[in-house]
Amino acid sequence: MGAAKSSPRERYRDQVRTEIKDHARQQIAASGASGLSLNAIAKQMGMSGPALYRYFAGRDELITALIRDAYRSLADTVQYTAAGDGAGLAELAHTLRDWALADPQRYFLIYGTPVPGYHAPDDVTAIADEIMTALLGACGTPPERPATDLETHLAGHRHWAHEHPATPATLRRALTTWTRLHGVLSLELAGHFTGMGIDPAVLFASEVDDLLAS
């Protein structure tokens, strides 16, 4: 049996919520998430403030919707890449960069400076965990060798990997990959390489090569 069709009222509500989120993204691009104003969005849409609050109960609910959309988009993109034939760590890394470059403000919404006073609900965190699970799977199992200090530390601090059966060496590789790639991406998207004459794509590819070699 197919899914029940939504009513005209539900379709209209979804349409208005989408428009509100579009205006919110434009605001965030202009002044950051901390400057998000539902009243300003209502004015742009020709609505009263109370009318807009029928679609989002407050700023935090709207931010949550935007963050959920961003994480869902990245998780789906990464999982699609991970499911491809021969996909590995390099493919996931370049998929992350392509996704970030396509919409830098969306990237900064989830990996930039935290919004003061905001805490993401558990279901949003669960979507973020899907991304890390894909990364752990792409990292494989490094060859056995004496454990590093970080690996010894991670053996007792692996809650962020949840139920993934990764070895401490894999945890180290995933964490190192994640931090280095996001470091380069954050600097690139913030424009810090602009005056240096450095091609960020070449730097990013070099970081990926170094991570694979290590």
ZAKETOR-857708 format. One record per residue (C-alpha): x, y, z. Coordinates in steps of 0.2 Angstrom, whole numbers, plus 5000, padded with zeros to 4 digits. Layout:
N
XYZ...
//
This chain:
214
500050005000500750174995501050315007499550425012499450585002499750745011498250865012498351035004498551115021500051005025500851045008500551235011501351215028502851125021503051255007503051405020504251315031505451285016505351475012505651525030507251415029507751485013507651665021508551605036510051535026510151705017510251795034511551675040512651705025512551885028512751895047513051725054511851615064511951715079511151855070509651755064508051845067506351765065505451935065506551995051506151845041504251875045504452055038505251995022503851865019502551995023501951905038501751955056502951885069501651785078501051705061502851645058502951565075501551445070502851365058504451375070504151395088505751495090507551525084508251365091506951265082507351345065509251325068508951145072507951125055509351205046510751095055509650935052509550975034511451005032511950855041510650745032511350815015513150775020512750605027511750555011513150625000514550535010513550365011513150374992515050394989515550255002514350134993515150154976516350024969518150054975517650204986518950235000519650365011520250474996518450474988517650525004518850665007518550744990516650714992516750815008517750955000516550964985515050964997515851105007516251214992514551194985513851295000515151365012513851435024512951265026514651195030515051325043513351305051513851135056515751145057516051325061515851425078514451355089512951465090512951535108511651455119511151325106511151135109510751015095509450875100509950695099509250655082510350785074511850705083511350535077511450605059513150665062513650495069513150425052514550525044515850465056515350285054515650305035517350375038517750235050517250115037518350195024519850205035520050015035521149925047522949985048524449865049524849805067526249895075526549965093525150075099525450255099525050365114523450425105522850255101523050205119522050355124520750315111520550135117519750205133518850355124517950285110516150335114516150445098516350285087514750215096514550025091515850025077517149885080518549995075520249955082521150095091522350115076520750145065520050265077521650365077521650365058519850425057520150555070521750625062520950625045519450715051520350855060521650885046520350885032519251005042520751115046521151145028519351165023518951285036520451395032520051385013518251425015518651575027519751645013521451625022522351555007521751704996523251814998524551674999524551624981524151444987522951324977521851254991521451104979523251054978523551074997521950975001522550834989524250834997523450815014522450665008523950585000524950605016523550535026523450385015525350365015525350365034
//
